[in-house]
Amino acid sequence: MSLVLIHLALAIALFLIVNWIGSHSAHAGYVRMSVLAKADEAPAFNFLYRSFSPVAYITVVSAVFYKIEQDWIVQDIYLVVIYYFVFRLLFNLLTGRGMLLNWVTQCAYVLISVPMSYYVYDVLIIHKDFLFPTAKELGSAVWLAIVAYAYHTFNSVKLSDGRTKARKMNYLQKRYKIYRRTYGEIIEEIAETKRQEALIYAILIVEAFNRPKLYRLVENILFYFGLAKTLGVMQVTTEKFITDYESVRLGAQKIVGDHLKAKLIVDGRRYPGGQWAVRREVIELYNPDSDYISEVDGLYEEILDQFYPEEKTDWYAEMEAAHISDHTEHDASASRQRGASETVTSI
């Protein structure tokens, strides 16, 4: 039983490590799960990372346990990889992310990673000398070079993201309909315009995705111990306990109220940027993280396309109009200054 518990703990640790390293590997092309459809710019990296990280993990962990003379933990350590995939699947299903999963690739990860883990365990790990390769084994470096070349070639191929977009659009439609049915009256009561309404839904969907119900249940418990400050589906900062409905009301009120503050901030710049800049400023006032702002803004555009087509604006035309307006105001100001100067001179 103790061995099973340790293997389960190692599986959870693997889950956390894979996600942490992945989130810090965006520069390498890592694509993390998101409600916004994103093209996979590095398919080879993402596939190999998710498939072979578990194999590398149990290899390194086994070496560590051999080193500290805890050989008994290494017994059947390939099971850690199975536990990892089971935990990963349960986590995504319990947090409502099942619709975003590409089940074909998920099965491919399992079908490659699990057999490879058992092979490595049976051929290398179970024999302690796997840490000390022989001269014959070093000859395999040639094959590694070939594999590296194949990896680089495949990674330069851009795969079609049509299915990904369709899957995420389906998720967006279902989330929007659920939240509109549940919180629609509150949002419509508070929003002053349809665009504000669309932005509230965009923030609501992203917040609910980042903090699914399972997380919020834990936060509700931690709140009573002073260990959580944000509650509800819209993650509102509060000093008293609030429900999801109250969080939506408070979150929507903040978004609508921040529009005036955002407009003042944007108008104070040399080139205001119109509604686009105001909207981004409102999102930043809700959460300043740059990735969060981009995701909410992209989702807002998707929501306008799907559910508020009459509110859709030509962004370039809007920016051009804003620049023309700004230049006109600047020219008018300069003209007034010249007029004042000429008046003083004539006097």
Disulfide bonds with the S-S distance in Angstrom:
none
